[in-house]
């Protein structure tokens, strides 16, 4: 038989659920009939140095009965939404066919000969398809050597009709059993087994290019922020990892900053309400983070012991918020709004939506730099509240420099970008120290620790002159730094 190939765009919504949730969903009657059962076994391949993964590709051979299908996928997950090119063909056995029909030979060159199996995925899939939406319910495990991890997820792929039906179905599923946005592909789960245990995930570079519109850029940024959040939230719930909690809050701040950066484009009236909900969720994580920061400044003794008691309560509250119906529905609402919200279909913002993303980025970077420059004048003489406003503006500018970094890839731009970000980071760090100092009295009072003997050393009588001077010097260095977007 001649090999069959396709080259198409796959769009699907992935949701994670518990093993019990799988049983509930199967027996719920939400889908017509028992569904088609398919046993799957897939082997994933790469070079010893994981060159395919580093390039954003995955290569697998999936066996369904006597049929073997090789698939190469480019790109990855973005907060539940998967949109990626795909190359598929039937193969005769469990050896991959690496030829000109995929991008692998041009990427690896002679290294293509080192491609070998790395891990396997064993999966029991149940399928339903009503002609508009295909539902794939998966329960399986990934095995890499002597390590393995289980997964349960449901993938919803739109085949036609109104795209909002995909999200309506997701909410109906969540009403039956809690689901969370899935951000890890099966390939990513396997690669994670091959490395050390993950305790936290930092923000990944946003994949932007100059051919994108401003609207496409916003979607890529928002999906990256949601993915960043979802990679860390389970680590907070399961391990109470302080680094993961910090990164989850950073992810929410980055997403809110993206909404602020694009506010002139997001004209459908939904941005404010969603931003308020994101602020609520970030606030629910806030006290735990504040206690973690305070605990780092405190030595031993009775205050440290009392802080640990307060930390337990704060993490209980943070975990409850992350697992709440409100948080789950919020993330579904945000993904739907980003993907198909009315802002993407109206005429009033068409000029901004269709603007080249590089042109949009230039304007946004100029705007936020002006805010920092104007607000930070005479920084050493500002009161705590005014300095805090400068700090928030500096954060938005920092996130903008990170979001749009891939658009400034020429040699001189990259050099200027590096120096600008370094100066901006120094200013943020020094403003952060001043903010921690200013916030300490209220935090200690709220925890009932203001009368502790060690509290006076944490509060002091006001910001130290040397800290103010250092912040002023950092502000001057940022103002003098050359702009990389010119």
Secondary structure, 3 states (H helix, E strand, C coil): CCCCEEEEEEEEEEEECCHHHHHHHHHCCCCCCCCEEEEEEEEEEECCCCHHHHCCEEEEEEEECCEEEEEEEECCEECCEEEEEEEEEEECCCCCCCCCCCCHHHHHHHHHHHCEEEEEEEEEEEEEECCCEEEEEEEEEEEECCEEEEEEEEEEEECCCCCHHHHHHHHHHHHHCCCEECCCCHHHHHHHHHCCCCCCCCCCCCCCCCCCEHHHHHHHHHHHHHHHHHHHHHHHHHHCCHHHHHHHHHHHHHHHHHHHHCCCCCCCCCHHHHHHHHHHHHHHHHHHHHHHHHHHHCCCHHHHHHHHHHHHHHHHHHHHHHCCHHHHHHHHHHHHHHHHCHHHCCCCCHHHHCCEHHHHHHHHHHHHHHHHHHHCCCHHHCCHHHHHHHHHHHHHHHHHHHHCHHHCCCHHHHHHHHHHHHHHHHHHHHHHHHHHHHHHHHHHHHCCCCCCCCHHHHHCCCCCHHHHHHHHHHHHHHHHCCCCCC
